[in-house]
Amino acid sequence: MIPSEFDDIRSYEAEELPKVYERLLLDPQFQKILTFVMPGVPLEKVRQEFFSCKTPLEFQLRLCYNFLDNLIKKTTLGCTMDSSEVDASKRYTFVSNHRDITIDSAFLSKMLVDNGFGTTCEIAIGDNLLGLSWVEDFVRLTKSFIVKRGLPPRDSLLASKKLSNYMYYVAETKHDNIWIAQREGRAKDSDDRTQTTILKMMIMGGPKAGVIEKLKRLNIVPLTISYEYDASDYLKAKEFQAKRDDKNWKKQKAEDIESMRSGILGWKGHMHYHTAPCINSWLDTLDESMPRHELLETIAHHIDEEIHKRYRLYPSNYIAMDMLKGGKENSSKYSDKEKEDFLKYLRLQIEKINLPHKDEDFLLERMLTMYANPAINYFKATSHQ
């Protein structure tokens, strides 16, 4: 029996699915989504398909898997995963860099199945993306749990402890994988850094134990996600200029929806997932008597290095790095044609941006920085191996 304290954040359980299916299938907006996801399939047939799935995992494997497989074929040149440094028979908490609101975790679930893990993962998702009731129902149906944001300090503290307790529950009682981003929100400039606040949240709940023992019980695995093209790069660049020009600018919910749409349907080129080893053995080498803030910063830095070392770099990364530095140091990594094509791609992306006083030079610099940072961090992380 799942503790009731998790009821407002946890993913749905098998016995709850019939009511969830009913709510979803009666929602007019969700019905429109179905015509895109399952074109030409009558609603009654969809209903039969839904109700034949008795668990969330079965729903993912029977209905979501094929959609994700087709999406990979339509919007990428292939999505691969190297999980050779972990044991697929075990369960982990994947802490990863974060590029896309929905695709990062959705494709990971498919990749885990393809790589022999036998299950998907529970996904941490911010409540800022759940403005519509059907969206919340669907993500909780597909094994997501809710991270509550924008709360007053005391409520935020209680919510973080509940979230932490739930993660231990998933890891130790449900024996499932977890995916969580290394920071709140996406790194808009692709300079991927683990926030110590994520680690602080992880150690707030769980068993009575020291920092290292608590984190070991979550079996943390740093995970690197590499995109050849970020389909939402122009929206991130737009946000940079909007914030530069108006210090009080705040993103609207509609803009999150636009990011979700562009990320799902936009072109991604090649994609690659790469797991580092579980950090448990490395944690055993640490001196737990060091000040807590220093200990957490050391752990965050290690996760960053493990992620940075495993980027898969593409011509776009090398071109962007050379252009920002004003040199040709990496010109052997790309052809003139690849450079021409990448610059054409950037120009077309910038054309999509609708802003008053659009600053094209600034937008180009921001987009080049997004593509250069993975390469810059990769070379820093591998320079002392």
Secondary structure, 3 states (H helix, E strand, C coil): CCCHHHCCCCCCCHHHHHHHHHHHHHCHHHHHHHHHHCCCCCHHHHHHHHHHCCCHHHHHHHHHHHHHHHHHHHHEEEEEEECCCCCCCCCCEEEECCCCCCHHHHHHHHHHHHCCCCCCEEEEEEHHHCCCHHHHHHHHHCCEEEECCCCCHHHHHHHHHHHHHHHHHHHHHHCCEEEEECCCCCCCCCCCCCCHHHHHHHCCCCCCCCHHHHHHHHCEEEEEEEECCCCCHHHHHHHHHHHHHCCCCCCCHHHHHHHHHHHHHCCCEEEEEEECCCCHHHHCCCCCCCCHHHHHHHHHHHHHHHHHHCCCCCHHHHHHHHHHHCCCCCHHHCCHHHHHHHHHHHHHHHHCCCCCCCCHHHHHHHHHHHHHHHHHHHHHHHCCC
